Structures are given as structure tokens and as C-alpha cells.
Amino acid sequence: MFDAQSPAETERPATCPVHANKDHPAIKPARVGILVANLGTPDATDYWSMRRYLNEFLSDKRVIDYSAWLWQPLLQLVILTKRPFSSGAAYKSIWNEEANESPLMTITKAQTAAIRKQMVDRYGDDVRVDFCMRYGNPSTKSKVREMVEAGCTKILFFPLYPHYAGATSATANDQFFRALMDEKWQPIARVVEPYFEEPAYIEALAQSIEKAYAEIEIKPEMLICSYHGVPERYLREGDPYHCQCQKTTRLLKERLGWDNTQIKTTFQSRFGPEEWLKPYTVKEVARLAEEDGLRHIAVCAPAFSADCIETLEEINEEIKESFEEAGGEHFTYIPCLNDDAAHIDALCGVIDKNLKGWLG
């Protein structure tokens, strides 16, 4: 591997005797691509936009791993005739009307811009920073193609999921590797590992909670760390997601100096007939109000790098309603880290570690 300061970094070497021939394709100066990835978003809230998005999402074998001959008829003939309407209404309630895009898109753009600034400040023109979505636009394939076209001979792929799960990190990686299969001259690739226990990430979470608590007149009796759920079966099959979520909560509790009565791990977004990881957030907040008599709680979502439909609509509307209907009085949703400066610093720290040997 050549030194980061060597001239070889500025241009690809000639690969054949006819390199200087006018008919030889142009070879751009070599760069390192940093491609961050998130789940995805529909292009709009209308029926057909929602149907396209949901079809891509729910047809992913990493998300729904039932046999296609059982699942696809149900998906195409039942679920996708009804769900686009309800999902579209949910998205419409949080849609960024000014930019005509979902909050996840708005936030991911802001995160990417902030990461790009730090990376360019460190490495100058030797890096190219962009983002893609696993489902919807901009697609992973299109962004890999753009990076290769721009001269990226190496790509660092960074799924913005703190915790590994087959239905999130793995499917994002799958799509990235599929995109590489279409390239004549494949760039060298690295994938960032989950950062659920990264000290800077835990610190950013803790700071966001301390800031939120400082602004609340009536302090919450408990903080609920609500993570996106997966079927319980996945844990038995070897998926580490559940354990990684539990560790994040423990590290956060230790950083805040709290005990077990002040913080709790739950899981949300259950789908289908299977048992999912428990306790379910929507049921647990009601139980805390009805059985334990809690009247003031706060909820954060450490598994989400950016606010989205699951946080802005599900937590701050459905789960809040469940708590209040059970007798709860004060419900505080603590936003995701989004493009908060401490979060961007944490992400850039993770990127720097993974660029070692590629850039100085």
C-alpha cells in the first residue's frame, strides 16, 4: 500500500502500453469514497410512491424471511392494497413540506454535509463523501457508480446503524456488495462495524439526555430506551442485535450515573404474527402507568441515527397516546442525535479509525 503522501495517491498508474493513446478511457486521480447509508424513504406520500417503497422494503428476504410462495401473494394481494394508504397518512403527518421530503431524508442530507466538511478539512480532495438509501432513492447502486466515476478506487461503506441486525446492517451491506458486482474495475471496499459501544457515541447520547432533562420542568421518573424490534427467533438464530442494544443501555446508564430504576430497554415496531423482542414499548409504557403508577416518563431511540417515521410518528404519537390513555401525564420524546455536533464528531471518529492505512 502506498504512503498517504506519495504521488501515487493523486493518479492511477498506467495499466497498459496504450494508456497514452487518445482512444484510451480517461483515468481520474484516485480518491477514497465515504458512503454513508440509511434505511430509506418513499419519494412522496401518495399511494403508488408508498406502494413502490413498501414493496421493495417488505420483499427483502433480510426483513421478511418467509418463503416467497407464501409471503408474496399475501404481500401483493392484501398488504400492498391497504398499507400504502395508512403508511402514506403516517408519513404525511411528519412530512417536510418545505423540502417535499421525509424528515429522514432531510436529516441524512444534513449529516452527510457535516461529515463531508470534517473529512474535507482533514483530507482535502482525496475524499468524496456521499449518502445512499437501502430502499428508495438515492439508491446504493447509483451512488457506488458515481463514486467509481469520480475516481474512487477505495470505498468505505458506513451503514448508519449503531447496532448490527440482519434486517438493517446486513441488508445494507448486501446491497453495497451487489452494487460492486456490476463494476468492471471494482474499488477496494471496507465496511464499518457497528458502533453501539463507541465511547463518543455513548457520550453523545448521554449529553442529549442531560440536555433534554435540564429543559423539562417535571423530571421523568424513568427513561425508556426504545429500540426497533426484530423477531425473537432472530436472537436464537444468532443475531447479536438484542445483546448490543442491552449493552448500549447499560453503558448509557453507567455514564449517567443512574440505577436500574431510572432506565429501561424496550422494543417497538412489531410486525406480523411472530413473537418479537420484549418488552414491547407500546405495552410497557401503558403498564408503567397502570401498574407502577408512573406519571412522567421520557423516551429516547438509541438505535436510530436520525429521526424518522418510527420515532416522530410511532413514538411521539402512538406510544405517547398509549401512555397517556393508561393514566400517564407527562411524556417527553428525546430526539435522535441527528446532526448534533457531538454525534457528527462521534461518526467522524469512527470513520477516521476505519480509514487507517488508506489516508494519513
C-alpha angles and dihedrals in degrees: 000000000000123000117267091240097047123114089242089076092066099057140016115251120251108268102192139023092255093058090114092050113114090233093057112106114255115260114211126214110279117258138172117243122212109198117185117194136200135181101268144243139231116259091233141352098252122113099260095044090051092045093053091049096045092045092055092044099045094042091061109110089212089061101037111020099182119125110282093230089060100035105039097058089050092046097046100038103035117012098041093048092060112018097065088066096052094039091047091053091049092050091046090057091061101027118136096236095183094058093028093230141099120274089246090060093047093049095044090053090051092047091050092049091051093047091047092054093053094044094048090047088055102037108016118204092348090088136058118196124196141143137232138185127233090219125029124357142019088030124214091238094054093050094047088051091051092050093050090047088052091056101262105159090173128040127193107203114205119187105200094228115115090201128050118240130159090233094054118019096027097049091047089053091046090056092047092052091047089054090052090054089067095055120100091204105034117208118229107261139209128181122210113236121230114285100204093131099035106134094224091052092050089047092051090051092049093049092051091052094046090050092049093047091050089058096047115094094203109043116229118251091217140013115222114207100204115196126187108264132234130189112286087233090069090064091053089048092057106268107148095205097105093051093046091052091050090051093051090053091048093049091047091050091051093048091050092046093235133141130231093271091066102051137038138181119229137163131228143186100056114186131186133004100300127101110258131198111299153264095045110222095222092053097038095056089052091049091050089055098041102038105022096035096231113164102175124048138156127210128204130177110218095173093062118078091193136025113262143151092301093056107030096041107020100039101029094043115019099031092040089053091051091054095046095046088054091055103275116144110189122036120178123189112202109209123239118264090260111160095339109148094240090052093050090049090052093049092047090050089055090048092050091054091052094048093060110130091019100066131014 
